[in-house]
Amino acid sequence: MDQFKYFPNKRPDEEIILLLRRHWHAIVKYFLVLILEVVLPVIVFIIFTQFTEFVWEKGSPISVAVFFSASAYYLFIWLFFFHHWVEYYLDVWVVTNQRIINIEQKALFSRTVSELNIDMIQDVTSEVKGKLATILKFGDVHIQTAAEEKRFIFEQIPHPQEVATRITELHIKQEKKVNSSNPISQMPSEDSSNESNVSQTF
């Protein structure tokens, strides 16, 4: 499988380091709700027929109304689960050796893709909240960029501490690579050296 199908315009020498989705807990909770919503009406109907004198007559107005109501109900809960599944599966964070790509599926036919160069990162913070998140080892990773009020947030991803550490290592490596390719930028200017001498004199 070609991992670069998740984003276009692959750069030269670009390699995928991390391909992240939300922790399985994010979709399992909706799956459990789906099972409950499927089973509960059946149980209620069985109890109702057992303890009342209601007789199911095929073709009667009541049976037709119940059939169409149940069909609409199960169609609704299936679409509800499918919506959350699409968001879970298509929300992807890709970390390469050069950039970070955030792919966010906002609706069935709406997607937002944003990217950030690794060398633009200023701060990386991991956050784990609650007992369940601590036990299952999932949480958020906040990436502060050089732009004002610009943050990338990896939500409910597995092992956020390890991800934050890996991104920091990539940032340091890329920063060294950029500095080594621009040796002139590392040389102190004459003005800066004069300012340094003045400050030392005073």
TIMARZA-895037 format. One record per residue (C-alpha): residue number from 1; residue in one letter; x, y, z. Coordinates in nm, 4 decimals, m for minus. Example, Ala and Ser with C-alpha at 12.3 -4.5 7.8 and 13.67 -1.06 7.14 Angstrom:
BEGIN
SITE/1/A/1.2300/m0.4500/0.7800 $
SITE/2/S/1.3670/m0.1060/0.7140 $
//
This chain:
BEGIN
SITE/1/M/0.0000/0.0000/0.0000 $
SITE/2/D/0.1269/0.3428/m0.0976 $
SITE/3/Q/0.1249/0.5517/0.2187 $
SITE/4/F/0.1665/0.8726/0.0190 $
SITE/5/K/m0.1910/0.8410/m0.1061 $
SITE/6/Y/m0.2913/1.0327/0.2069 $
SITE/7/F/m0.1429/1.3570/0.0760 $
SITE/8/P/m0.0283/1.4916/m0.2589 $
SITE/9/N/0.2929/1.6546/m0.3740 $
SITE/10/K/0.5539/1.4272/m0.2233 $
SITE/11/R/0.8778/1.6167/m0.1817 $
SITE/12/P/1.2185/1.4867/m0.2880 $
SITE/13/D/1.3755/1.2556/m0.0286 $
SITE/14/E/1.0603/1.2718/0.1861 $
SITE/15/E/0.9887/0.9678/0.4013 $
SITE/16/I/0.6934/0.8873/0.6230 $
SITE/17/I/0.8000/0.8476/0.9850 $
SITE/18/L/0.4599/0.8254/1.1579 $
SITE/19/L/0.1091/0.7609/1.0272 $
SITE/20/L/m0.1362/0.8290/1.3086 $
SITE/21/R/m0.5074/0.7871/1.3745 $
SITE/22/R/m0.7059/0.8280/1.6913 $
SITE/23/H/m0.6854/0.5467/1.9471 $
SITE/24/W/m0.9244/0.2545/1.8927 $
SITE/25/H/m1.1085/0.3678/2.2067 $
SITE/26/A/m1.2487/0.6587/2.0024 $
SITE/27/I/m1.4498/0.4260/1.7749 $
SITE/28/V/m1.5144/0.1358/2.0123 $
SITE/29/K/m1.7344/0.3514/2.2358 $
SITE/30/Y/m1.9605/0.4285/1.9372 $
SITE/31/F/m1.9642/0.0594/1.8426 $
SITE/32/L/m2.0834/m0.0310/2.1939 $
SITE/33/V/m2.3552/0.2331/2.1703 $
SITE/34/L/m2.4574/0.0856/1.8329 $
SITE/35/I/m2.4938/m0.2633/1.9825 $
SITE/36/L/m2.7004/m0.1262/2.2704 $
SITE/37/E/m2.9265/0.0672/2.0340 $
SITE/38/V/m2.9758/m0.2424/1.8175 $
SITE/39/V/m3.0496/m0.4887/2.0990 $
SITE/40/L/m3.2503/m0.2696/2.3369 $
SITE/41/P/m3.5615/m0.2223/2.1149 $
SITE/42/V/m3.5745/m0.5981/2.0486 $
SITE/43/I/m3.5657/m0.6719/2.4213 $
SITE/44/V/m3.8359/m0.4128/2.4896 $
SITE/45/F/m4.0555/m0.5574/2.2139 $
SITE/46/I/m4.0178/m0.9138/2.3478 $
SITE/47/I/m4.1032/m0.8044/2.7017 $
SITE/48/F/m4.3989/m0.6040/2.5734 $
SITE/49/T/m4.5452/m0.9017/2.3839 $
SITE/50/Q/m4.4862/m1.1391/2.6758 $
SITE/51/F/m4.6607/m0.9307/2.9427 $
SITE/52/T/m4.9439/m0.7825/2.7352 $
SITE/53/E/m5.2219/m0.9196/2.5189 $
SITE/54/F/m5.0739/m0.7676/2.2065 $
SITE/55/V/m5.0892/m1.0072/1.9091 $
SITE/56/W/m4.8684/m0.9488/1.6078 $
SITE/57/E/m5.0830/m0.9706/1.2979 $
SITE/58/K/m4.8996/m0.9666/0.9686 $
SITE/59/G/m5.0346/m0.6978/0.7362 $
SITE/60/S/m5.2262/m0.5109/1.0057 $
SITE/61/P/m5.1890/m0.1295/1.0257 $
SITE/62/I/m5.0067/m0.1579/1.3579 $
SITE/63/S/m4.7567/m0.4143/1.2287 $
SITE/64/V/m4.6925/m0.2049/0.9160 $
SITE/65/A/m4.6389/0.1082/1.1271 $
SITE/66/V/m4.4038/m0.0797/1.3611 $
SITE/67/F/m4.2100/m0.2222/1.0658 $
SITE/68/F/m4.1524/0.1139/0.8984 $
SITE/69/S/m4.0722/0.2823/1.2316 $
SITE/70/A/m3.8168/0.0137/1.3130 $
SITE/71/S/m3.6646/0.0391/0.9644 $
SITE/72/A/m3.6268/0.4177/0.9965 $
SITE/73/Y/m3.4819/0.3780/1.3460 $
SITE/74/Y/m3.2176/0.1217/1.2458 $
SITE/75/L/m3.1280/0.3198/0.9342 $
SITE/76/F/m3.0724/0.6275/1.1506 $
SITE/77/I/m2.8477/0.4553/1.4053 $
SITE/78/W/m2.6486/0.2883/1.1247 $
SITE/79/L/m2.5890/0.6260/0.9555 $
SITE/80/F/m2.4921/0.7690/1.2948 $
SITE/81/F/m2.2284/0.5001/1.3444 $
SITE/82/F/m2.1099/0.5204/0.9815 $
SITE/83/H/m2.0570/0.8961/1.0186 $
SITE/84/H/m1.8320/0.8447/1.3214 $
SITE/85/W/m1.6469/0.5595/1.1494 $
SITE/86/V/m1.5693/0.7778/0.8466 $
SITE/87/E/m1.4372/1.0544/1.0721 $
SITE/88/Y/m1.2266/0.8055/1.2669 $
SITE/89/Y/m1.0762/0.6323/0.9635 $
SITE/90/L/m1.0162/0.9369/0.7440 $
SITE/91/D/m0.8798/1.1695/1.0139 $
SITE/92/V/m0.5065/1.1131/0.9685 $
SITE/93/W/m0.1892/1.2804/1.0935 $
SITE/94/V/0.1203/1.2123/0.8857 $
SITE/95/V/0.4677/1.2933/1.0149 $
SITE/96/T/0.7482/1.2825/0.7610 $
SITE/97/N/1.1130/1.3782/0.7880 $
SITE/98/Q/1.0257/1.7199/0.6412 $
SITE/99/R/0.6751/1.8164/0.7461 $
SITE/100/I/0.3559/1.7355/0.9348 $
SITE/101/I/0.0283/1.6895/0.7470 $
SITE/102/N/m0.3068/1.7155/0.9249 $
SITE/103/I/m0.5966/1.5587/0.7294 $
SITE/104/E/m0.9312/1.6294/0.8929 $
SITE/105/Q/m1.2555/1.4793/0.7621 $
SITE/106/K/m1.5285/1.7221/0.8703 $
SITE/107/A/m1.8163/1.5549/0.6826 $
SITE/108/L/m1.8713/1.2878/0.4193 $
SITE/109/F/m1.7803/1.5292/0.1402 $
SITE/110/S/m1.5713/1.7851/0.3285 $
SITE/111/R/m1.2016/1.7498/0.4067 $
SITE/112/T/m0.9365/1.9926/0.5280 $
SITE/113/V/m0.5653/1.9317/0.4713 $
SITE/114/S/m0.3051/2.1507/0.6391 $
SITE/115/E/0.0694/2.1082/0.6637 $
SITE/116/L/0.3601/2.2383/0.8651 $
SITE/117/N/0.7326/2.2256/0.7987 $
SITE/118/I/0.9243/2.0440/1.0698 $
SITE/119/D/1.1696/2.3327/1.1108 $
SITE/120/M/0.8808/2.5728/1.1936 $
SITE/121/I/0.7994/2.3926/1.5194 $
SITE/122/Q/0.8586/2.5881/1.8391 $
SITE/123/D/0.7165/2.3583/2.1050 $
SITE/124/V/0.5751/2.0048/2.1322 $
SITE/125/T/0.3629/1.9037/2.4316 $
SITE/126/S/0.1942/1.5721/2.5116 $
SITE/127/E/m0.1149/1.5574/2.7315 $
SITE/128/V/m0.2867/1.2585/2.8935 $
SITE/129/K/m0.6078/1.3217/3.0873 $
SITE/130/G/m0.8046/1.0798/3.3016 $
SITE/131/K/m0.7655/0.7267/3.4327 $
SITE/132/L/m0.8858/0.5558/3.1157 $
SITE/133/A/m0.6434/0.7511/2.8981 $
SITE/134/T/m0.3612/0.6652/3.1358 $
SITE/135/I/m0.4459/0.2931/3.1361 $
SITE/136/L/m0.4964/0.2671/2.7594 $
SITE/137/K/m0.2069/0.5039/2.6885 $
SITE/138/F/m0.3692/0.7597/2.4618 $
SITE/139/G/m0.3828/1.1374/2.4691 $
SITE/140/D/m0.3197/1.4584/2.2770 $
SITE/141/V/m0.0084/1.6110/2.1271 $
SITE/142/H/0.0017/1.9913/2.0901 $
SITE/143/I/0.2434/2.1425/1.8396 $
SITE/144/Q/0.3084/2.5147/1.8643 $
SITE/145/T/0.4360/2.6732/1.5453 $
SITE/146/A/0.6258/2.9911/1.4732 $
SITE/147/A/0.3080/3.1660/1.3606 $
SITE/148/E/0.0985/3.3462/1.6190 $
SITE/149/E/m0.1804/3.1350/1.7722 $
SITE/150/K/m0.1114/2.8517/1.5315 $
SITE/151/R/m0.1299/2.5031/1.6773 $
SITE/152/F/m0.1506/2.1516/1.5431 $
SITE/153/I/m0.3347/1.9108/1.7711 $
SITE/154/F/m0.3143/1.5330/1.7433 $
SITE/155/E/m0.6262/1.4211/1.9300 $
SITE/156/Q/m0.6560/1.0931/2.1226 $
SITE/157/I/m0.3597/0.9253/1.9561 $
SITE/158/P/m0.1803/0.6194/2.0999 $
SITE/159/H/0.1395/0.6788/2.2990 $
SITE/160/P/0.1438/1.0606/2.2870 $
SITE/161/Q/0.4693/1.0912/2.4847 $
SITE/162/E/0.6600/0.8793/2.2338 $
SITE/163/V/0.5075/1.0720/1.9423 $
SITE/164/A/0.6023/1.4073/2.0964 $
SITE/165/T/0.9576/1.2866/2.1561 $
SITE/166/R/0.9877/1.1597/1.7978 $
SITE/167/I/0.8635/1.4888/1.6518 $
SITE/168/T/1.1095/1.6825/1.8685 $
SITE/169/E/1.3954/1.4630/1.7455 $
SITE/170/L/1.2898/1.5198/1.3838 $
SITE/171/H/1.2745/1.8945/1.4446 $
SITE/172/I/1.6262/1.9016/1.5906 $
SITE/173/K/1.7590/1.6899/1.3051 $
SITE/174/Q/1.5940/1.9077/1.0418 $
SITE/175/E/1.7139/2.2259/1.2135 $
SITE/176/K/2.0716/2.0997/1.2088 $
SITE/177/K/2.0335/2.0095/0.8435 $
SITE/178/V/1.9056/2.3570/0.7564 $
SITE/179/N/2.1840/2.5254/0.9544 $
SITE/180/S/2.4515/2.3098/0.7957 $
SITE/181/S/2.3236/2.3976/0.4488 $
SITE/182/N/2.3440/2.7692/0.5354 $
SITE/183/P/2.6831/2.8176/0.7029 $
SITE/184/I/2.6752/3.1933/0.6416 $
SITE/185/S/2.3720/3.2295/0.8682 $
SITE/186/Q/2.5689/3.0743/1.1534 $
SITE/187/M/2.8530/3.3300/1.1299 $
SITE/188/P/2.8157/3.6245/1.3675 $
SITE/189/S/2.7835/3.9565/1.1907 $
SITE/190/E/3.0150/4.2497/1.2555 $
SITE/191/D/2.7340/4.4506/1.4135 $
SITE/192/S/2.6486/4.1721/1.6519 $
SITE/193/S/3.0132/4.1367/1.7556 $
SITE/194/N/3.0383/4.5118/1.8186 $
SITE/195/E/2.7208/4.5015/2.0255 $
SITE/196/S/2.8655/4.2141/2.2215 $
SITE/197/N/3.1846/4.4092/2.2895 $
SITE/198/V/2.9896/4.7141/2.4013 $
SITE/199/S/2.7791/4.5142/2.6395 $
SITE/200/Q/3.0883/4.3574/2.7882 $
SITE/201/T/3.2504/4.6985/2.8328 $
SITE/202/F/2.9617/4.8320/3.0310 $
//
